[in-house]
Amino acid sequence: MKKKTIYDIPSLTGKRVFLTVDFNISLHDGKIVNDARIVETLPTIKYLLTKKAKIIMASHLGRPAGYDPNLSLKPVAKRVQQLLKRPVHLIDHYWEKKALDKISAIKNSDLVLLENIRFHKGEEENDREFAKHLASMADYFVNDAFGTAHRIHASIVGISEFLPAFAGLLMAKEVKMISSATEKPKRPFLLIIGGAKTPEKISVIERLVDIADTIALGGAIANTFLAAWGFGMGRSLVDYEMVEMARVVFWKTTKKHSALILPLDVVISDRERKMRSQVVEYNKVPHHVAIYDIGPKTQKYYGELIKEAQTIIWNGPMGLYEDPRFAKGTDNLLKCIAESKTYSIIGGGDTLSSIKNQKYLKNITHVSSGGGAMLAFLERGTLPGIEVLQNA
């Protein structure tokens, strides 16, 4: 996929760069829980600084309905300042014209961070005048926010109408790593899909059934596919509106070389999770219980598939990982993938949140910063925020 990156910008000295980033990190009592998304963007920021560019950063945080002090980027500005050891100026009311004067007065060696970009409704509406206002802050537009590149928002798509647009280093890396896995995969190619978000994930399965050799399912999406076969799922999380679509995917799989694998056994408990957990076969789920994880037989089988694979993409946990009793399927999957040392990509907010042992990540080829964006890219092979960089 041909795209322009920051390396293609002819001269950055003294130029202003509007840099869209994904600093949508987790906060607890106003403190940052995990700064991985900030750290991943540092190479792009550092490169622009070495080229003596003035950087104006924009990011969202959470889903504010207008101004929300609980979703301020103040903690983020503080962390960026600590990491880069240079001042970071947080600009409030950036939608007003006087903000332009404030930004102009800031030294080029300092960093500018706009307050939560979603505080202004023009962002999510991709309002043209708002995008034009953002563009007036800079000479170039750089997008390093792969995690939001599936959104048609002003700071992602709209701004590119008014400025030359380029990909940041993280964006370029994400596209390269995922594209290489799907366009020319080493075989066998194993796709593992778990979690919820059934409609989006069924769309991914439907596309990759043409490419993957094996697709293994877990979590709520596996429940939906088991329900499509006619098996009782008790009180498990099932997207019954997608059952017919799951049947269509089953039918398509029979016409391809791909194998669609469902759990052999599952871990169950009552809806309140007060009952002691039990392991049952996939077709013997009592009507009064719910599925919370894949069982030991399935864990072993998926482990064997991982050992045989040469390319692995994993998105979505195998169960309710927040409860230690139902985290074994997800934990075992990560352990097997890390130990396989094959070409592996993992992504998704819940997938990354489920990882307790960070040492395993060192053996993963690529940990994607995108959740919904990764799924959308797997489905379509591109994203709106990438298209504008190609067409700039």
Secondary structure, DSSP 4 states (H G I P E B T S, - for coil): ----BGGG-S--TT-EEEEE------EETTEES--HHHHHHHHHHHHHHHTT-EEEEE---S--SS--GGG-SHHHHHHHHHHHTS-EEEESSTTSTHHHHHHHHS-TTSEEEES-GGGSHHHHTT-HHHHHHHHTT-SEEEE--GGGTTS--TTTTGGGGTS-EEE-HHHHHHHHHHHHHHHS--SSEEEEE-SS-HHHHHHHHHHHTTT-SEEEE-HHHHHHHHHHTT---TT----GGGHHHHHHHHHHHHTSS-EEE--SEEEEE-TTS-SPPEEEETT---TT-EEEEE-HHHHHHHHHHHHH-SEEEEES-SS-TTSGGG-HHHHHHHHHHHHHTSEEEEE-HHHHHT---GGGGGG-SEE-S-SHHHHHHHHHS--HHHHHHH--
